């Protein structure tokens, strides 16, 4: 059983400080150990529950986010998801999200990763903290690349929409009234 000397938190939403969410056994239940840049907290909820709740917190459902990933990059198995585009929070799972051993990683916080001698992956976060996870280097690398592709495609769509909106307003709006019948008179009663 995992050492439970961490801060305990009931409610948790993923935020820009969240680096990873690990499942931990606590008695007969699965809790979450949440790594943040400067802290480690323990939640009584499973990692997938925290992911789902965080999607809802930012105005979307987990299933909607997964469907968005499928639409943008065609990935359905171990699909990375965007939690919040405004703060660039993208997470990916190490295995099927419904499996108990699934770990979720923030794409933004991964500085590097390498293979170890036991066919596991050593992950270094931007804050220089390292952890070893039970996933092959190739599989982890694939998840990192899928998430980068999702992020790129989504940002392209957002930029395209902004360009179209900008172009629309430049061509349609010329700062003049569309009614050319003359001047307007305003009267107050």
KEGUPA-198627 format. One record per atom (N, C-alpha, C, CB): residue in one letter; x, y, z. Coordinates in steps of 0.1 Angstrom, whole numbers, padded with zeros to 4 digits, always signed. Glycine has a CB too. Layout:
aXYZ ...
This chain:
x+0008-0012+0000 x+0000+0000+0000 x+0009+0012+0000 x-0010+0000+0012 x+0004+0023-0007 x+0012+0035-0009 x+0012+0043+0004 x+0005+0044-0020 x+0023+0050+0007 x+0025+0058+0018 x+0015+0070+0018 x+0039+0063+0020 x+0007+0072+0028 x-0004+0082+0027 x+0000+0094+0035 x-0017+0076+0032 x+0012+0099+0035 x+0016+0111+0042 x+0013+0124+0034 x+0030+0110+0046 x+0006+0123+0024 x+0003+0135+0015 x-0008+0143+0021 x+0000+0130+0001 x-0010+0155+0016 x-0021+0163+0019 x-0033+0156+0013 x-0020+0178+0013 x-0044+0157+0020 x-0057+0150+0016 x-0066+0161+0011 x-0063+0141+0027 x-0072+0160+0000 x-0081+0170-0006 x-0094+0163-0011 x-0075+0178-0017 x-0105+0168-0007 x-0118+0162-0011 x-0121+0166-0026 x-0130+0167-0002 x-0121+0179-0029 x-0125+0184-0042 x-0112+0187-0049 x-0135+0196-0041 x-0112+0183-0062 x-0100+0187-0070 x-0104+0189-0085 x-0089+0176-0068 x-0099+0200-0090 x-0100+0202-0105 x-0086+0204-0110 x-0109+0214-0108 x-0084+0197-0121 x-0071+0198-0128 x-0069+0213-0131 x-0070+0190-0141 x-0056+0218-0130 x-0053+0232-0132 x-0039+0232-0139 x-0053+0240-0119 x-0034+0244-0142 x-0021+0244-0149 x-0010+0239-0141 x-0018+0259-0153 x-0011+0237-0128 x+0000+0232-0120 x+0000+0216-0120 x-0001+0237-0106 x-0011+0210-0124 x-0012+0196-0123 x-0003+0189-0133 x-0027+0191-0126 x+0005+0180-0129 x+0015+0173-0137 x+0011+0159-0141 x+0029+0173-0131 x+0005+0152-0131 x+0001+0138-0134 x-0009+0133-0123 x+0013+0128-0134 x-0017+0123-0126 x-0026+0117-0117 x-0024+0102-0117 x-0041+0121-0120 x-0021+0097-0105 x-0018+0082-0104 x-0028+0075-0095 x-0004+0080-0097 x-0032+0063-0099 x-0040+0055-0090 x-0032+0049-0079 x-0047+0044-0098 x-0038+0050-0067 x-0031+0044-0055 x-0042+0036-0047 x-0024+0054-0046 x-0037+0024-0042 x-0046+0016-0034 x-0046+0022-0020 x-0042+0001-0033 x-0058+0023-0015 x-0060+0028-0001 x-0071+0019+0005 x-0064+0043+0000 x-0066+0009+0013 x-0075-0001+0017 x-0080-0009+0005 x-0087+0005+0025 x-0093-0010+0004 x-0099-0017-0007 x-0103-0008-0019 x-0111-0025-0003 x-0100+0005-0017 x-0104+0015-0027 x-0093+0020-0035 x-0112+0027-0020 x-0096+0026-0047 x-0086+0033-0055 x-0087+0048-0053 x-0087+0029-0070 x-0077+0054-0049 x-0076+0069-0047 x-0067+0074-0058 x-0072+0073-0033 x-0065+0087-0058 x-0056+0094-0067 x-0045+0101-0060 x-0064+0103-0077 x-0033+0099-0065 x-0022+0107-0060 x-0020+0117-0071 x-0009+0099-0057 x-0020+0130-0068 x-0019+0140-0078 x-0006+0148-0076 x-0032+0150-0077 x+0002+0148-0086 x+0014+0155-0086 x+0012+0169-0092 x+0026+0148-0094 x+0016+0179-0084 x+0016+0193-0089 x+0030+0198-0089 x+0007+0202-0080 x+0033+0209-0095 x+0046+0214-0096 x+0053+0215-0083 x+0046+0228-0102 x+0046+0219-0072 x+0052+0221-0059 x+0045+0214-0048 x+0052+0236-0056 x+0037+0204-0052 x+0029+0197-0041 x+0025+0183-0046 x+0017+0205-0037 x+0021+0175-0037 x+0015+0162-0039 x+0003+0161-0030 x+0025+0150-0037 x-0009+0158-0036 x-0021+0157-0028 x-0028+0143-0031 x-0031+0168-0032 x-0036+0139-0022 x-0043+0127-0023 x-0058+0130-0023 x-0040+0117-0011 x-0065+0123-0033 x-0079+0125-0034 x-0086+0112-0033 x-0083+0132-0048 x-0098+0111-0027 x-0106+0099-0026 x-0112+0094-0039 x-0116+0100-0015 x-0110+0101-0049 x-0116+0098-0062 x-0106+0091-0071 x-0122+0110-0069 x-0111+0083-0080 x-0102+0076-0090 x-0097+0086-0100 x-0110+0064-0097 x-0086+0084-0106 x-0081+0093-0116 x-0091+0097-0127 x-0068+0087-0123 x-0098+0087-0133 x-0108+0090-0143 x-0119+0099-0138 x-0114+0077-0149 x-0123+0097-0126 x-0133+0106-0120 x-0128+0120-0119 x-0137+0101-0106 x-0116+0122-0116 x-0110+0136-0116 x-0109+0142-0130 x-0096+0136-0109 x-0105+0133-0139 x-0105+0138-0153 x-0119+0142-0158 x-0099+0127-0163 x-0129+0134-0155 x-0143+0137-0159 x-0148+0149-0152 x-0152+0125-0156 x-0146+0151-0139 x-0150+0162-0132 x-0143+0175-0137 x-0148+0160-0117 x-0131+0174-0140 x-0123+0186-0146 x-0129+0190-0159 x-0109+0183-0146 x-0132+0180-0168 x-0138+0184-0181 x-0151+0191-0178 x-0141+0171-0189 x-0159+0187-0169 x-0172+0193-0166 x-0169+0207-0160 x-0180+0185-0156 x-0159+0209-0152 x-0156+0222-0146 x-0153+0232-0157 x-0144+0220-0136 x-0146+0227-0168 x-0143+0236-0179 x-0154+0236-0190 x-0130+0233-0184 x-0166+0231-0187 x-0177+0232-0196 x-0179+0222-0206 x-0176+0245-0202 x-0173+0210-0204 x-0175+0199-0214 x-0176+0186-0207 x-0164+0199-0224 x-0181+0176-0214 x-0182+0163-0208 x-0169+0155-0213 x-0195+0155-0212 x-0166+0145-0205 x-0154+0137-0209 x-0157+0130-0223 x-0152+0126-0198 x-0169+0125-0224 x-0173+0118-0237 x-0173+0128-0248 x-0187+0112-0236 x-0177+0140-0246 x-0176+0151-0256 x-0161+0154-0260 x-0183+0163-0252 x-0153+0154-0250 x-0138+0157-0253 x-0132+0145-0261 x-0131+0158-0239 x-0136+0133-0257 x-0131+0121-0265 x-0136+0121-0279 x-0135+0108-0258 x-0149+0125-0281 x-0154+0126-0294 x-0147+0137-0302 x-0170+0129-0294 x-0144+0148-0296 x-0136+0158-0302 x-0122+0154-0307 x-0134+0170-0293 x-0116+0145-0298 x-0103+0140-0302 x-0105+0131-0314 x-0097+0132-0291 x-0115+0122-0314 x-0117+0114-0326 x-0120+0122-0338 x-0130+0104-0323 x-0127+0132-0337 x-0130+0141-0349 x-0117+0148-0354 x-0141+0151-0345 x-0109+0153-0345 x-0097+0160-0349 x-0086+0152-0354 x-0092+0168-0338 x-0083+0140-0347 x-0071+0132-0351 x-0074+0118-0354 x-0061+0134-0341 x-0087+0114-0352 x-0090+0100-0356 x-0086+0090-0345 x-0085+0096-0368 x-0083+0094-0333 x-0079+0084-0323 x-0090+0081-0314 x-0067+0091-0314 x-0092+0068-0311 x-0103+0064-0302 x-0098+0056-0290 x-0113+0056-0310 x-0086+0049-0292 x-0081+0040-0282 x-0070+0048-0274 x-0075+0027-0288 x-0071+0049-0261 x-0062+0056-0253 x-0061+0071-0257 x-0048+0050-0252 x-0072+0077-0260 x-0073+0090-0266 x-0068+0101-0257 x-0087+0093-0271 x-0059+0110-0261 x-0056+0122-0253 x-0068+0131-0254 x-0043+0129-0258 x-0069+0139-0244 x-0081+0149-0244 x-0076+0163-0239 x-0092+0144-0234 x-0083+0173-0244 x-0081+0186-0239 x-0090+0188-0227 x-0084+0197-0251 x-0085+0193-0216 x-0093+0196-0205 x-0097+0211-0206 x-0085+0194-0191 x-0088+0220-0210 x-0091+0234-0211 x-0082+0240-0222 x-0090+0241-0198 x-0087+0245-0233 x-0079+0251-0243 x-0073+0264-0239 x-0087+0253-0256 x-0080+0272-0231 x-0075+0285-0227 x-0063+0285-0219 x-0086+0292-0219 x-0061+0275-0210 x-0049+0273-0202 x-0040+0262-0207 x-0053+0271-0188 x-0043+0257-0219 x-0035+0247-0226 x-0033+0234-0217 x-0021+0253-0229 x-0044+0229-0212 x-0043+0217-0204 x-0048+0205-0212 x-0052+0219-0191 x-0038+0197-0216 x-0040+0185-0224 x-0035+0173-0216 x-0034+0186-0238 x-0043+0163-0214 x-0039+0151-0207 x-0039+0139-0216 x-0047+0149-0194 x-0031+0129-0213 x-0032+0116-0220 x-0031+0104-0210 x-0021+0115-0231 x-0037+0093-0213 x-0037+0082-0204 x-0026+0072-0208 x-0050+0074-0204 x-0021+0064-0199 x-0010+0054-0202 x-0016+0041-0207 x-0002+0052-0190 x-0029+0039-0204 x-0036+0027-0209 x-0051+0031-0210 x-0034+0015-0198 x-0059+0021-0213 x-0073+0024-0214 x-0078+0031-0201 x-0082+0011-0216 x-0085+0042-0202 x-0089+0050-0190 x-0098+0042-0180 x-0097+0062-0195 x-0104+0031-0185 x-0112+0024-0175 x-0104+0014-0167 x-0123+0016-0183 x-0092+0011-0171 x-0083+0002-0163 x-0079+0009-0150 x-0071-0003-0171 x-0078+0002-0140 x-0075+0007-0127 x-0061+0013-0127 x-0076-0004-0116 x-0051+0007-0134 x-0037+0011-0134 x-0034+0023-0143 x-0028+0000-0138 x-0044+0029-0149 x-0042+0040-0158 x-0037+0052-0151 x-0055+0044-0166 x-0026+0058-0156 x-0020+0070-0151 x-0023+0081-0162 x-0005+0069-0148 x-0026+0093-0157 x-0029+0104-0166 x-0017+0115-0165 x-0042+0111-0163 x-0012+0119-0176 x-0001+0129-0177 x-0006+0142-0184 x+0011+0123-0184 x-0001+0153-0178 x-0002+0166-0185 x+0009+0167-0195 x-0002+0177-0175 x+0005+0169-0208 x+0015+0170-0219 x+0024+0182-0216 x+0007+0172-0232 x+0018+0193-0211 x+0026+0205-0209 x+0038+0204-0200 x+0017+0216-0204 x+0037+0195-0190 x+0047+0194-0180 x+0058+0184-0183 x+0040+0190-0167 x+0057+0176-0194 x+0067+0166-0197 x+0079+0173-0204 x+0062+0155-0205 x+0091+0172-0197 x+0103+0178-0203 x+0110+0168-0212 x+0112+0183-0192 x+0111+0155-0207 x+0117+0145-0214 x+0113+0131-0209 x+0133+0146-0214 x+0116+0121-0216 x+0113+0107-0212 x+0123+0098-0218 x+0098+0103-0215 x+0127+0087-0211 x+0136+0077-0216 x+0133+0063-0211 x+0151+0081-0212 x+0138+0054-0218 x+0136+0040-0215 x+0145+0036-0203 x+0139+0031-0227 x+0140+0027-0194 x+0149+0022-0184 x+0152+0007-0187 x+0143+0023-0170 x+0160+0001-0179 x+0164-0013-0182 x+0153-0024-0180 x+0176-0017-0172 x+0142-0020-0174 x+0131-0029-0172 x+0119-0027-0182 x+0126-0028-0158 x+0122-0020-0193 x+0112-0017-0203 x+0101-0008-0197 x+0107-0030-0209 x+0105+0000-0188 x+0096+0010-0183 x+0100+0024-0188 x+0095+0010-0167 x+0093+0034-0185 x+0097+0048-0189 x+0100+0057-0177 x+0086+0054-0198 x+0111+0064-0178 x+0115+0074-0168 x+0110+0087-0174 x+0130+0073-0165 x+0102+0094-0167 x+0096+0107-0171 x+0102+0118-0163 x+0081+0107-0170 x+0107+0128-0170 x+0112+0140-0163 x+0102+0152-0166 x+0127+0144-0167 x+0097+0158-0155 x+0088+0169-0156 x+0097+0182-0158 x+0079+0170-0144 x+0090+0193-0161 x+0097+0206-0163 x+0103+0211-0150 x+0087+0216-0168 x+0097+0206-0139 x+0103+0210-0126 x+0115+0202-0122 x+0092+0210-0115 x+0119+0193-0131 x+0131+0184-0129 x+0128+0172-0121 x+0143+0191-0123 x+0116+0170-0116 x+0112+0158-0108 x+0111+0146-0118 x+0098+0160-0101 x+0116+0135-0114 x+0115+0123-0123 x+0107+0112-0116 x+0129+0118-0127 x+0100+0104-0124 x+0093+0092-0119 x+0095+0081-0130 x+0078+0096-0117 x+0094+0069-0125 x+0094+0057-0134 x+0080+0052-0135 x+0104+0047-0130 x+0075+0049-0147 x+0061+0044-0148 x+0061+0031-0156 x+0052+0055-0155 x+0052+0022-0153 x+0052+0009-0159 x+0045+0009-0173 x+0044-0001-0151 x+0052+0016-0183 x+0047+0017-0196 x+0059+0017-0205 x+0038+0030-0199 x+0059+0010-0216 x+0070+0010-0225 x+0073+0024-0231 x+0068+0000-0237 x+0086+0026-0234 x+0090+0039-0240 x+0082+0042-0253 x+0105+0039-0243 x+0081+0032-0261 x+0074+0033-0274 x+0059+0038-0272 x+0075+0020-0282 x+0053+0031-0262 x+0039+0035-0260 x+0038+0049-0254 x+0033+0024-0250 x+0047+0052-0245 x+0046+0065-0239 x+0049+0076-0250 x+0057+0067-0227 x+0059+0073-0258 x+0063+0083-0269 x+0051+0085-0278 x+0075+0077-0276 x+0044+0074-0281 x+0032+0075-0290 x+0021+0084-0284 x+0026+0061-0292 x+0019+0082-0270 x+0009+0091-0264 x+0013+0106-0264 x+0007+0086-0249 x+0026+0108-0262 x+0031+0122-0262 x+0029+0128-0276 x+0046+0123-0259 x+0032+0120-0287 x+0030+0125-0300 x+0015+0127-0304 x+0037+0115-0310 x+0007+0118-0300 x-0007+0119-0302 x-0013+0132-0296 x-0015+0107-0297 x-0008+0135-0284 x-0013+0146-0277 x-0008+0159-0284 x-0009+0146-0262 x+0004+0159-0288 x+0010+0170-0296 x+0002+0173-0309 x+0025+0168-0299 x-0002+0162-0315 x-0010+0163-0328 x-0024+0169-0324 x-0012+0149-0334 x-0030+0164-0314 x-0043+0169-0309 x-0042+0184-0307 x-0048+0162-0297 x-0032+0188-0299 x-0030+0202-0296 x-0028+0211-0308 x-0018+0204-0286 x-0020+0206-0318 x-0017+0213-0330 x-0030+0215-0339 x-0007+0206-0338 x-0037+0204-0340 x-0050+0204-0348 x-0060+0213-0342 x-0056+0190-0350 x-0062+0213-0329 x-0072+0221-0323 x-0068+0236-0324 x-0073+0217-0308 x-0055+0239-0322 x-0050+0253-0323 x-0052+0258-0337 x-0036+0254-0319 x-0050+0249-0347 x-0052+0253-0361 x-0067+0257-0363 x-0048+0242-0371 x-0076+0249-0358 x-0090+0252-0360 x-0094+0265-0353 x-0098+0240-0354 x-0088+0267-0341 x-0091+0279-0334 x-0086+0291-0342 x-0085+0279-0320 x-0074+0291-0347 x-0068+0302-0355 x-0076+0304-0368 x-0053+0299-0358 x-0080+0293-0374 x-0088+0294-0387 x-0101+0301-0384 x-0091+0280-0393 x-0108+0298-0373 x-0120+0304-0369 x-0118+0319-0366 x-0126+0297-0357 x-0107+0322-0359 x-0104+0336-0356 x-0101+0344-0369 x-0092+0337-0347 x-0094+0338-0379 x-0091+0345-0392 x-0104+0347-0399 x-0082+0336-0400 x-0113+0337-0399 x-0126+0339-0407 x-0134+0350-0400 x-0134+0325-0407 x-0135+0350-0387 x-0142+0360-0380 x-0136+0374-0383 x-0142+0358-0365 x-0123+0375-0383 x-0117+0388-0385 x-0119+0392-0400 x-0101+0387-0383 x-0118+0383-0409 x-0121+0386-0423 x-0135+0391-0425 x-0118+0374-0432 x-0145+0384-0419 x-0159+0387-0420 x-0161+0402-0415 x-0167+0378-0412 x-0156+0405-0404 x-0158+0419-0399 x-0151+0429-0407 x-0153+0419-0384 x-0140+0426-0413 x-0133+0436-0421 x-0141+0439-0434 x-0119+0432-0425 x-0147+0429-0440 x-0154+0430-0452 x-0168+0435-0450 x-0154+0418-0460 x-0175+0431-0440 x-0189+0435-0438 x-0190+0448-0430 x-0196+0424-0430 x-0182+0451-0421 x-0183+0463-0413 x-0174+0474-0418 x-0181+0460-0398 x-0179+0485-0423 x-0171+0495-0428 x-0173+0508-0419 x-0175+0499-0442 x-0179+0506-0408 x-0181+0518-0399 x-0192+0527-0403 x-0168+0525-0398 x-0201+0523-0412 x-0211+0532-0417 x-0225+0525-0414 x-0210+0535-0432 x-0235+0533-0414 x-0248+0527-0412 x-0252+0521-0426 x-0259+0538-0408 x-0259+0510-0425 x-0263+0503-0438 x-0275+0510-0444 x-0266+0488-0435 x-0282+0518-0436 x-0294+0525-0441 x-0289+0539-0447 x-0305+0527-0430 x-0291+0541-0459 x-0285+0553-0466 x-0296+0564-0468 x-0279+0550-0479 x-0307+0564-0460 x-0318+0573-0463 x-0316+0587-0457 x-0331+0568-0457 x-0305+0589-0451 x-0303+0603-0446 x-0299+0602-0431 x-0315+0612-0448 x-0300+0614-0425 x-0296+0615-0411 x-0307+0610-0402 x-0292+0629-0407 x-0303+0607-0390 x-0312+0602-0380 x-0315+0613-0370 x-0307+0589-0373 x-0327+0613-0365 x-0330+0623-0355 x-0334+0615-0342 x-0342+0633-0359 x-0328+0619-0331 x-0331+0612-0319 x-0339+0622-0310 x-0318+0608-0311 x-0350+0617-0305 x-0358+0626-0297 x-0360+0618-0283 x-0372+0630-0303 x-0361+0626-0273 x-0363+0621-0260 x-0377+0625-0255 x-0352+0625-0250 x-0384+0616-0249 x-0398+0619-0244 x-0397+0624-0230 x-0406+0607-0245 
